Amino acid sequence: MRIPTFAASAAAIIISAMPSMAHVSLQQKEAAPGTYKAVLGIPHGCDGEPTVSVRVELPEGFVGAKPMPKPGWTIEIETGDYAETYRLHGEDVSSGPVAVTWAGGSLADEHYDEFVVRGTLADAKAGERIFFRATQTCPSGKEEAWVEVPAEGQDPHSLEHPAPFVTIAAAAAAAETHHHDGTPGIAAGDLRIAEPWARAMLPGQPSGGAYMTIRNEGREPDRLVAVSSPAAGKVEVHTMEMKDDVMVMRPVERGLEIPAGGTVDLEPGGLHIMFMEVKTPFAEGADVPVTLEFEKAGKVEVTLPVLSAHTGRGEGKHQH
Ligand SMILES: [Cu+2]
């Protein structure tokens, strides 16, 4: 019996030594003090089991929090006193939500999903890390608790189950990071294309998403009629809608209208450009070239920086 036992424990060691490739983490890893939307990415369940509840402890200083409802999940908000009193919208606030639990749904181990809670990062200082301790629970009672906080000077990436965190940026730096600096973007005729980006994909993932803002400063509507890229066999513009509590996405027919004087946002959870038959999964830091073809403005070449390899989890949104 010794040999089989040894073999079994050796296998267990190999498994646990494999890189833990998908930690629960926050989509936006750097934020200025003020309103913050904590988008918590849940990339897997507990050893093959689905996740049936997600609880997030809201950190001190994250004030006036409100969770975003999720179809198929109930929300429980725990309230309590804050350690300090904060000034929010001209009022002193000393208590409020301290934890949020989504329950009643079932997120399969092989699926990815996001859980969102918005609040205000009050009195946070540049460089400070704010931790959102999160716990996934599975039907057998097993838990994945992402609650480890690094000691002073310790690298959070060295922890096995690090609590997701956001780092407070200096106000000006954060504005620049998120491109809300008034840059006009790419101009093509009356169109202005701003903040284009693609989401990093997991190895082996066949399709990915890209996002941007398209503004029409002209007096005539235009239409995005075709998209192509050497990086993908096929590229389409998709809509995403709730249908009977299920997210459904489908190609936009007859092109995407960009109304005269209007702005169309392609963003995660909504309209998006979808790359199918992707040869090499998009890796964070890479650039993806894409050609947008508009009815009036003609062809526009855009380079999409690939962002958020840690949390984007590629086309996670497509797996609903
Ligand atoms: Cu899609």
Boltz pocket constraint, residues with backbone or C-beta under 6 A from the ligand:
constraints:
  - pocket:
      binder: B
      contacts: [[A, 238], [A, 239], [A, 249], [A, 272], [A, 273], [A, 274], [A, 318]]
      max_distance: 6.0
